[in-house]
């Protein structure tokens, strides 16, 4: 479903220009009239069909008279210059502040540009006036990020620089139509906005799948041997090495690295273990499939091993035939079309938008070890007959983590990224979670799990809140990372929630499952853990709770907390929440 994004700017932006197709199919632009940006930002009550997001494109030259700028920087004392510049620029941001206050849940992207360059001489002894203005604008915008969780910044000139500022701006467009950008510049703007909007609509990709021959190194190891590979030397070998380094850097941010390659496995590990030019090591990989089967099948098996959707995989292979096979047989996988010039690969990998996140938590750095543990768990689980005995024997150590300033970023990340075991798919942000946790009668916590396979981190979130009936609680959000599925941790989390609700005087629990394409794994959780489906609940209870169900569109379940029986708790009977 397409997002409608309203776009306004201090210059005309040529609505209908083909360059706006770079916004992507997931977003539909609606343009404000020329020079109507202030009206759009100040509108306190937009129409019922208001856009899902707003983009404000700011060219500082449109707003800041040269004479006023010159007067502001005329002061000799740096502190006086700074104060004068803030006095000029801060009022320009008042409409933005009003919009953020009036519509705190609407994502707002501020794309700002100041391409004035001057001559090299102008910068020889200090920052030119326009550069000082840019610096103050950026600092003021970044200050506002701290209070506005739905504000996103796009320093446009940094991305136009890839194109070249001479190519990105067009004076003819400006004087003919008051559009500062060229068509190529508009395409860069649209593409960058599309990247941000795309991440707002969906989670980042999780796995980068790499080929080996002519991808991690130059040459086919089975033909040329270890000494014949291009890797680490000058020229092309250095490009392959820098490509590996870029992949390793992604791994440090939490992106999972995997190999799917048609080779003899011993040849591949000989390169990893013995070639002096290798940057990647076995420890950098979360999983691998090195064999002679088709790569689409291997990738789908990797997805199953890691309990991840195939749509969270990105495939990088130099062979166009292999890429086409994966596109045809595993269409959920993102398959990259690569330039023939390997020298362009390191920067291309660094600039890919698929793995980008708005923020990185401490949990992200642990992803590799956690998913390795997941693969090992599944491997051992598949060899046992007595599941209960197996789970009791792996030293499960559950604990609860309260929602506070130190943990709320992880809670928001789980809301944004958990798709499979997620009852309602509600995407709460940091302010919403903190507000819900502070409500009287609410229960809010993260679930932490460790076992002999490793420390899995904070992998579950429960948010329950009171209702208009003081004896009834509503299960607002219940989600679990797919990497700990199979341990019945969800049963333990539900039991902890129920115990805390009972302590606070709740007698009944109202819950909802909203079926979507990706969360079918959670379809039977509520009924399978003691809650009645709506039609099977006692009639008197349904009559009492019916008014509380208005607005719920999913499958409703009920429970009387005193009699609720939750299975699988014997697996955790010796553990204590702490």
ChimeraX attribute file (.defattr): number of C-alpha atoms within 10 A of each C-alpha:
attribute: neighborCount
match mode: 1-to-1
recipient: residues
	/A:1	8
	/A:2	12
	/A:3	16
	/A:4	17
	/A:5	21
	/A:6	20
	/A:7	22
	/A:8	25
	/A:9	25
	/A:10	22
	/A:11	23
	/A:12	21
	/A:13	24
	/A:14	19
	/A:15	14
	/A:16	11
	/A:17	11
	/A:18	11
	/A:19	19
	/A:20	22
	/A:21	17
	/A:22	18
	/A:23	22
	/A:24	16
	/A:25	12
	/A:26	13
	/A:27	22
	/A:28	18
	/A:29	21
	/A:30	15
	/A:31	20
	/A:32	17
	/A:33	15
	/A:34	16
	/A:35	15
	/A:36	15
	/A:37	22
	/A:38	18
	/A:39	13
	/A:40	21
	/A:41	23
	/A:42	17
	/A:43	14
	/A:44	13
	/A:45	9
	/A:46	12
	/A:47	8
	/A:48	6
	/A:49	7
	/A:50	13
	/A:51	18
	/A:52	17
	/A:53	20
	/A:54	25
	/A:55	25
	/A:56	22
	/A:57	22
	/A:58	20
	/A:59	18
	/A:60	21
	/A:61	15
	/A:62	13
	/A:63	13
	/A:64	15
	/A:65	11
	/A:66	12
	/A:67	8
	/A:68	12
	/A:69	18
	/A:70	13
	/A:71	13
	/A:72	20
	/A:73	21
	/A:74	13
	/A:75	14
	/A:76	8
	/A:77	9
	/A:78	11
	/A:79	10
	/A:80	14
	/A:81	18
	/A:82	18
	/A:83	14
	/A:84	18
	/A:85	24
	/A:86	18
	/A:87	12
	/A:88	19
	/A:89	19
	/A:90	13
	/A:91	11
	/A:92	16
	/A:93	14
	/A:94	14
	/A:95	17
	/A:96	22
	/A:97	16
	/A:98	15
	/A:99	19
	/A:100	22
	/A:101	12
	/A:102	15
	/A:103	17
	/A:104	15
	/A:105	18
	/A:106	17
	/A:107	20
	/A:108	27
	/A:109	20
	/A:110	20
	/A:111	20
	/A:112	22
	/A:113	18
	/A:114	17
	/A:115	21
	/A:116	14
	/A:117	12
	/A:118	10
	/A:119	9
	/A:120	7
	/A:121	9
	/A:122	12
	/A:123	13
	/A:124	9
	/A:125	7
	/A:126	10
	/A:127	12
	/A:128	17
	/A:129	21
	/A:130	21
	/A:131	16
	/A:132	16
	/A:133	23
	/A:134	19
	/A:135	14
	/A:136	19
	/A:137	21
	/A:138	13
	/A:139	12
	/A:140	15
	/A:141	18
	/A:142	15
	/A:143	11
	/A:144	16
	/A:145	13
	/A:146	9
	/A:147	11
	/A:148	18
	/A:149	17
	/A:150	19
	/A:151	22
	/A:152	19
	/A:153	18
	/A:154	19
	/A:155	15
	/A:156	22
	/A:157	20
	/A:158	13
	/A:159	17
	/A:160	24
	/A:161	15
	/A:162	11
	/A:163	14
	/A:164	13
	/A:165	19
	/A:166	14
	/A:167	15
	/A:168	23
	/A:169	20
	/A:170	17
	/A:171	14
	/A:172	13
	/A:173	16
	/A:174	15
	/A:175	10
	/A:176	9
	/A:177	14
	/A:178	17
	/A:179	22
	/A:180	23
	/A:181	26
	/A:182	22
	/A:183	21
	/A:184	16
	/A:185	25
	/A:186	24
	/A:187	21
	/A:188	25
	/A:189	25
	/A:190	18
	/A:191	19
	/A:192	21
	/A:193	24
	/A:194	20
	/A:195	19
	/A:196	19
	/A:197	25
	/A:198	20
	/A:199	18
	/A:200	16
	/A:201	15
	/A:202	11
	/A:203	18
	/A:204	20
	/A:205	23
	/A:206	22
	/A:207	27
	/A:208	22
	/A:209	24
	/A:210	21
	/A:211	23
	/A:212	22
	/A:213	20
	/A:214	17
	/A:215	20
	/A:216	26
	/A:217	25
	/A:218	20
	/A:219	18
	/A:220	18
	/A:221	21
	/A:222	13
	/A:223	9
	/A:224	10
	/A:225	13
	/A:226	18
	/A:227	10
	/A:228	12
	/A:229	21
	/A:230	22
	/A:231	26
	/A:232	20
	/A:233	13
	/A:234	10
	/A:235	11
	/A:236	17
	/A:237	20
	/A:238	18
	/A:239	24
	/A:240	27
	/A:241	24
	/A:242	20
	/A:243	26
	/A:244	24
	/A:245	17
	/A:246	20
	/A:247	23
	/A:248	19
	/A:249	13
	/A:250	19
	/A:251	23
	/A:252	15
	/A:253	20
	/A:254	21
	/A:255	24
	/A:256	25
	/A:257	24
	/A:258	22
	/A:259	22
	/A:260	26
	/A:261	24
	/A:262	17
	/A:263	19
	/A:264	13
	/A:265	14
	/A:266	11
	/A:267	15
	/A:268	18
	/A:269	14
	/A:270	13
	/A:271	20
	/A:272	16
	/A:273	12
	/A:274	10
	/A:275	15
	/A:276	10
	/A:277	18
	/A:278	18
	/A:279	20
	/A:280	19
	/A:281	13
	/A:282	12
	/A:283	11
	/A:284	17
	/A:285	19
	/A:286	24
	/A:287	21
	/A:288	18
	/A:289	21
	/A:290	20
	/A:291	14
	/A:292	13
	/A:293	13
	/A:294	15
	/A:295	23
	/A:296	22
	/A:297	15
	/A:298	20
	/A:299	24
	/A:300	20
	/A:301	14
	/A:302	25
	/A:303	17
	/A:304	14
	/A:305	19
	/A:306	23
	/A:307	19
	/A:308	20
	/A:309	19
	/A:310	21
	/A:311	15
	/A:312	18
	/A:313	26
	/A:314	21
	/A:315	24
	/A:316	23
	/A:317	22
	/A:318	20
	/A:319	15
	/A:320	11
	/A:321	10
	/A:322	18
	/A:323	20
	/A:324	15
	/A:325	14
	/A:326	22
	/A:327	17
	/A:328	12
	/A:329	14
	/A:330	18
	/A:331	14
	/A:332	16
	/A:333	22
	/A:334	20
	/A:335	19
	/A:336	15
	/A:337	14
	/A:338	16
	/A:339	11
	/A:340	10
	/A:341	9
	/A:342	19
	/A:343	17
	/A:344	13
	/A:345	20
	/A:346	18
	/A:347	12
	/A:348	15
	/A:349	17
	/A:350	16
	/A:351	12
	/A:352	11
	/A:353	16
	/A:354	20
	/A:355	21
	/A:356	20
	/A:357	16
	/A:358	9
	/A:359	8
	/A:360	14
	/A:361	14
	/A:362	12
	/A:363	16
	/A:364	18
	/A:365	15
	/A:366	18
	/A:367	22
	/A:368	22
	/A:369	19
	/A:370	23
	/A:371	23
	/A:372	20
	/A:373	22
	/A:374	23
	/A:375	20
	/A:376	14
	/A:377	21
	/A:378	18
	/A:379	12
	/A:380	10
	/A:381	15
	/A:382	9
	/A:383	10
	/A:384	11
	/A:385	9
	/A:386	9
	/A:387	15
	/A:388	14
	/A:389	11
	/A:390	16
	/A:391	17
	/A:392	15
	/A:393	12
	/A:394	14
	/A:395	16
	/A:396	20
	/A:397	16
	/A:398	19
	/A:399	19
	/A:400	19
	/A:401	16
	/A:402	14
	/A:403	22
	/A:404	15
	/A:405	9
	/A:406	8
	/A:407	16
	/A:408	19
	/A:409	19
	/A:410	22
	/A:411	26
	/A:412	19
	/A:413	21
	/A:414	23
	/A:415	25
	/A:416	20
	/A:417	16
	/A:418	23
	/A:419	27
	/A:420	22
	/A:421	22
	/A:422	29
	/A:423	29
	/A:424	23
	/A:425	23
	/A:426	16
	/A:427	16
	/A:428	18
	/A:429	19
	/A:430	19
	/A:431	17
	/A:432	13
	/A:433	20
	/A:434	18
	/A:435	9
	/A:436	19
	/A:437	20
	/A:438	15
	/A:439	13
	/A:440	10
	/A:441	22
	/A:442	21
	/A:443	26
	/A:444	26
	/A:445	24
	/A:446	24
	/A:447	24
	/A:448	21
	/A:449	19
	/A:450	18
	/A:451	16
	/A:452	12
	/A:453	17
	/A:454	16
	/A:455	15
	/A:456	21
	/A:457	18
	/A:458	23
	/A:459	21
	/A:460	28
	/A:461	27
	/A:462	22
	/A:463	21
	/A:464	25
	/A:465	21
	/A:466	22
	/A:467	14
	/A:468	9
	/A:469	13
	/A:470	13
	/A:471	16
	/A:472	24
	/A:473	27
	/A:474	20
	/A:475	21
	/A:476	21
	/A:477	22
	/A:478	25
	/A:479	26
	/A:480	26
	/A:481	21
	/A:482	21
	/A:483	22
	/A:484	24
	/A:485	15
	/A:486	14
	/A:487	21
	/A:488	16
	/A:489	23
	/A:490	25
	/A:491	20
	/A:492	23
	/A:493	25
	/A:494	16
	/A:495	19
	/A:496	18
	/A:497	20
	/A:498	25
	/A:499	14
	/A:500	15
	/A:501	24
	/A:502	16
	/A:503	10
	/A:504	17
	/A:505	13
	/A:506	21
	/A:507	18
	/A:508	24
	/A:509	24
	/A:510	22
	/A:511	27
	/A:512	23
	/A:513	25
	/A:514	18
	/A:515	18
	/A:516	15
	/A:517	8
	/A:518	14
	/A:519	18
	/A:520	17
	/A:521	16
	/A:522	20
	/A:523	18
	/A:524	10
	/A:525	16
	/A:526	23
	/A:527	13
	/A:528	12
	/A:529	18
	/A:530	18
	/A:531	23
	/A:532	20
	/A:533	16
	/A:534	19
	/A:535	11
	/A:536	11
	/A:537	15
	/A:538	12
	/A:539	11
	/A:540	9
	/A:541	14
	/A:542	17
	/A:543	10
	/A:544	11
	/A:545	17
	/A:546	11
	/A:547	11
	/A:548	17
	/A:549	15
	/A:550	8
	/A:551	7
	/A:552	12
	/A:553	11
	/A:554	15
	/A:555	16
	/A:556	18
	/A:557	21
	/A:558	27
	/A:559	26
	/A:560	19
	/A:561	19
	/A:562	12
	/A:563	10
	/A:564	17
	/A:565	14
	/A:566	17
	/A:567	14
	/A:568	16
	/A:569	16
	/A:570	12
	/A:571	22
	/A:572	19
	/A:573	10
	/A:574	11
	/A:575	13
	/A:576	10
	/A:577	12
	/A:578	8
